[in-house]
Amino acid sequence: MTGDVRITVTRTLTKDQQARRARLIASAHELASEGGYAAVTMHDVADRAGVARATVYRYFASKDHLLTEVAADWARVFTELNVPGKSPTARLSGLLEALVEVASTNINLTSAVVQATTSQDSGVEDARTELFRYVRQQFGAAIDPEETTRSVSGVSMEDVESVIGHMVLAALVSLTALARPKEEVMAMVRTAARLIVGER
């Protein structure tokens, strides 16, 4: 054999299973908020959710996989914010600033999800790919809500969304690992929005 073959099995969850999975994600979210990455263990998540430890592993391959799903839930709530703005720069900047504001209010949680989503754990790969794709698309939609723009300043929207994704990660790392002040990171994302959209 020349390499490993990975097969992903997708199954539909019952209502009870969906509720159990949501309870596990909520428990991990609470633990990360309280004590950061180190505070989240599969044992403690199981205890808080009121399930057996083996149950956690039925839904999540690892702690990093679970925290990546926490990040996905957080991202879905955050990116549904209605950020007003007449211009693409104003809309993008507003959404980026809102992200920095939300992330800075819970550094423990932000740090935990950044650490998990940048993990080399192979079990995280699918969830991380889906999370990053979703976030990039949401920020791209801030630039062009009607999705009619194929490029920005001569750069394809796909590439623009990719750059935004990397910039979002840089902003979160600046807040957490680098402990930069919120105001500094806010200024950075405002500048990035102007440069990405090409408005001065």
N, C-alpha and C positions, 0 to 999 in steps of 0.2 A: 504494500500500500504506500502511496506517495504522501498521504496526509490524512488528518482527521476529517470526517464528514459530520457536519452538524445538521441535525434535523429538528426543526421547531414544530411542536404539536400545538395547535390552537384548539381550545375547547370552550364551549359555551358554559358559563357558570349558572347554576340555579340562583334564585333570589336569596336563599339562605347563604350560599357560597359567596355571592356578591357582597352581602352584608358582613360576612365574616372577614372577607378580604379588606373591605373598607374599614372595619374595626381595627385590623392589624396595622393598616396605613396610619390611621388616626393615633394609635398607640405609639407608633414609631415617631410620628410628628411631635407628640407631646414630650416624649423622652428626649428627643433631639433639642427641642426648645428649652427643656430644663437643664440639660447638661452637655449638649453638643454631641459630636460623633461618638466619643467614648462611652456616653451614657446609653447608647442604643445597643443592646444585645438581644439576640433572638430569644433568650430565656426571659428577659424582662419584658420584651414586647408581648410574648405569649402570656405571661402573668397578668399584664395590664389588660390585655384583650380578653382574658378569661378562657384561653384555649390551651391545649397541650402544645408543647414545643414542636413536636412533629408536624402539627397542623401548619405552623408558620412556613415550614419547608415545602409544604404542598403548593404554596402560592408563590414563594420567593426563594430563589436559589441561594441567596446569601444576604447578609446585612446590607451590602452595597446595592444589591438589586432592590431590596425593600426601600432603602433611602432614595434611590433613583425614582421609584414610584411615588414617594412622598414629594419629591421635587416636581414630578409631573402633575400631581394634584394641585400643588401650590402654583405652578405656572398657569394651569388652566383657569384658576380663580383670578390670578393677577392680570393675565392678558385679556380678560373679559371686561376690564375697567374701561369705561367710556372716557377717553382722554380727548378733550376738545382741542381744536386747532384748525386754523384756516389753511395753513400751508403744510406741505409734506414735512418740512423741517420742524415746524411747531408740533405736529402730531408725533413724529418720531422722538423728538426731544422730550415731549411731555410723557410719553410712555416709558422712556429710559429713566427719566427722573423719578417717575412713580416707582419703578423697579428698585432704584437705589434707596428711595424712602422706605419702602416695605422691607427690603433686605436689611437695612441698617437698624430697624426696630427689633430684629431678632437675630443677632449675630450668631448665637449658638446654632440655630436652625440653618441659617445660611451657610455657615462653615461646614456643618455636617453634610448638607446636600452637595456642596462643591466638592468636598473630599470624596464622597461616594460616586458622583457622576464623572469624576476624573480618574477613578480607580482603574487599575489594569485587570481587574476581575473580569474574566470572559463572560460570566453570567450576567453582567451589566450591559453588554454590548447592544442587544436588541432594544432594551428599554431606553438606553441613552440615545441611540440613533433616532428613535421615535420622539423622544423629548426634544432633542436639538432641532429636529425637522419642524416640529410644531412651533417652537419658540421663534425660529427664523421666519416661518411663514407669518406669524402674528405681527412681528415687527415689520416685515415687508408690507403687510396689509395696512400698517399705520402710514406708510409712505403713499400707498396707492390703494385706498379702500375698495375701489371698483375693479381692481386687478386688471387694468387695461394697459398699464405701463410695462413694456418688456425690457426697458433698460433705464438706468439713471446715469446721466453724464457719460453716456456711451458704454456703460458697464451693464451686463445682463442682470436682471433682477435676482436670478439664482446666485450669482456671485455677490451681489449687494447683500442679500440675506445671509450668506455665509460670513461675510465680513462683520455684519451686525452680531451674529452669533458669537464670533470670537471676541468682539468688543464687550458683549454682555458678560462673558466669562471673565474677561480682564477686569471689568468693574467689580464683579463679585469677589474675585481674588484680592483686589485692592482693598476692599472693605474687610475681608476676613484675614487671610494669611499675612497681608502687608499692613493691616490695621491703619489704613489711611483714613483721614477725617471724611465724614459724609460730604461736606461742602466741597472738598477737593475732587471727590469722585463725581459729584453732581456737575462740576465745571467741566470735567473730562468728557462726560457723556453729552453735554450740550455742544461742546466743540466737535465731538465725533459726529453728532447728528448733522451739523452744518457741513462738515467735510464729506460725509457720505452722500448727502443729497445734492451737494454742490451749490447751495444757496449761501450767500454772504450777508 
